[in-house]
Amino acid sequence: MKLTTEEKTSILFALFVTALIAANLLGTKIAIIAGISVSVGIFAYPLTFLITDIIEEVHGKEKAQHLILAGFVSLIVLLGMVFLSVSLPPAARYTANAEYSLVFGTSMRIVIASLVAFIVAQTHDLWAFNFWKEKTHGKYLWLRNNASTMVSQLFDTSLFMFIAFYQMTPKFTAAFVVSLIIPYYAVKVLVAFLDTPFVYAGVNWLRK
């Protein structure tokens, strides 16, 4: 089955929104990967930057802005649904409301943090990618992908960590949050570097 460019773009839009929502809903769990404590959202969220760069490279800045807007709207809707779901009183036969509220109530703060971090980081990523695209005259996709994503991920990680976790408990002081940011950002930089072949593959797939 052959897909048109428009159909492929729609698939990438859907993957973008799916990765964004998955990172927010699943991101409350902290796992140990190679001795580093990271949110399991690390598997989903980097896909958003990957897809943004693919869309911008093939379709240009305006289409990528539409992608970011779609993500922003999806987070707003998700925030409203989480708030409504947590706020509604449980039925008598539903006995897991405390656990439900604990998991998704925390997710609500994470969604707010993600909303702020997302719009700042993605806006910068789009600007930086376009900036380097002009400077390199459309060459060196690997450089544009990594230069834009690595700085954007620093904005994203710092804003997200402080808004989501600062003062959540007495343990989460500013110094402790910074200690979380450093290894988490290091993992994101590694992921950004490793996803470069996938950017090339995505661009080639979309252009065919």
Summary of the structure (lengths in Angstrom):
residues: 208
radius of gyration: 18.2
end to end distance: 13.5
largest distance: 63.9
contacts: 637
relative contact order: 0.14
helix: 79%
strand: 4%
